[in-house]
Amino acid sequence: MQVVHADATTPYDNADVELVNLVHPPTWRNPQPAAKYDFVVLGGGTAGLVSAVGAAGLGARVALVERDLLGGDCLNTGCVPSKAVIRSARLVGEVKRASALGVTTGAVEVDFGAVMRRMRQRRASIAHNDSAERLRKAGVDVFFGAAAFVDEQTVAVDDQRLRFRRAVIATGGRPTAPPVPGLETVPFLTNETIFSLTELPRRLMVIGGGPIGCELSQAFARFGSAVTLFDLGRQVLPREDADAADVVRRSLQSDGVRFELGVRLDRVVAYEGEARVHYIRSAGGLLGSGSVASDAVLVATGRAPNIEGLNLEAAGITATKKGVTVNDRLQTSNPRVYASGDVCSQYKFTHAADAMSRIVIQNALFYGRRKASALVIPWTTYTDPEIAHVGVSAADVVKSDGRLQTITVPFSDIDRAVVDDETDGFVRVHHEKGRLRGCTIVAAHAGEMIGEVAYAMTHGGTLSALSSTVHPYPTQAEALRKAGDLYRRQSLTPGLRRWLERYFTWTR
């Protein structure tokens, strides 16, 4: 039941028509409800789709309720469109660096309209996976409409009633805007609307230095927008290792992004078709102020759960402004109802929603005892270079009183990174006596590399195991093996080294 702005399918070209015909067919008629369902799923985003299809595949009688477009944020306004746009922007960056690789090119010209058309076409081609017809064939009863609990075992969809044995709330989240005076007077963009643009803004102002803000700042700067990024903090990507965030900031700056960090937005003023943001900066105890004008404003400062209108109280379900309250088994205060994905989790990622929904299926339908806290969840910010992270952070190492140790392998020491001219990055692993506890990777394809570490951590892997794993040469992933090699060398104590020297002397 992800709430998607109507602008998500603007300009409503052939690709958008194809998308809507798949994920909310205009001619769709809700089925006659069964007398009772084993599983009722509220929300048709990743968490809801995985829950519904998984349960139906096991033989359960399942109903899914979606308010707007199946596929939710990920397909319509998040992962899919953003990565399609970022792919085009990455190519621009590669072409601009071509001379460093001995390749001469002409001036880069970006057809922004074509970039966005390609995005909409790719989104439509992927939408088959989330379509209403696919769900129907999988044995799921699909209901389009606004859902609300009637009591502890019943959900209403318009004038229909769905009785259930178990249910899952998977309604996702939506972007929020900061309380800046005057911001409401300008038609600002969010991730729900920016992918509907057909013309490139000459000047783009981005509020928020998190993953969405950084990814889209770099992409639009490469397309040719004059981009200014504002953030209250003094570091972009505050959840990331400071060294890693600094690499990304330098890369964005080289692409033309202007940063205004450590500033408070005072007010926004709309004037003659432009938005002017007035801000206040505090540096070294001295106050300063300034203003920046733009043709478009992107707000990327946070998200809120979609729980309004669900009538949770009728079902005895507790929630806060952060979302539905669940225990470690993802069960709400109503033992018949579970929750999954952005509506209840601190991890606002598609893959996290997928993993949580698998837990919900086991715990809700088969009296399982699986815990969400046992999940090892990596994440990636898709800037160029990318940042990928899993497990504990550098801050956790500092607070561990020596229990956790860190090993860093700079990509300047990795042959493949050297020949690729991609040395501004590193692999940093955190370990406890050789057992992997966390990792940060800054690399062109860090997201492809972090899975190896997540797998190792999930299965109790060690740095010694990474060292003994044969990695193909030359690859950037070889940095993980080198981290293992460094650990082994560090484990060679002076006493052990003296013993080995005596051994070799004796065996000559």
ABEGO torsion letter per residue (X at the ends): XBBBBAAAAOAGBAAAAAAAAAABBAABBBBBBBABBABBBBEABAAAAAAAAAAAAAGBBBBBBBABBBGEAAAAABAAAAAAAAAAAAAAAAAAAAAAAGBBBBBBBBBAAAAAAAAAAAAAAAAAAABAAAAAAAGBBBBBEBBBBABAABBBBEABBBBBABBBBBAEBBBBBBBBBGAAABBBBBAAAAAABABBBABBBBBEABAAAAAAAAAAAAAGBBBBBBBABABBGAABBAAAAAAAAAAAAAAGBBBBBGBBBABBBBBGGBBBBBBBBBBGGBBBBBBBBBABBBBBAEBBBBABGAGAAAAGBBBBAAEBBBBAAGBBABAABBBBEAAABABBBAAAAAAAAAAAAAAAAAGBABBAAABBBBBBBABOBBBBBBEBBAAAAAAAGGABBBBBBBAAABAAAAAAGBABBBBBBBBBGGBBABBBBBBAAAAAAAAAAAAAAAAGBBAAAAAABBBBOBBAAAAAAAAAAAAAAAABBAAAAAAAAAAAAAAX
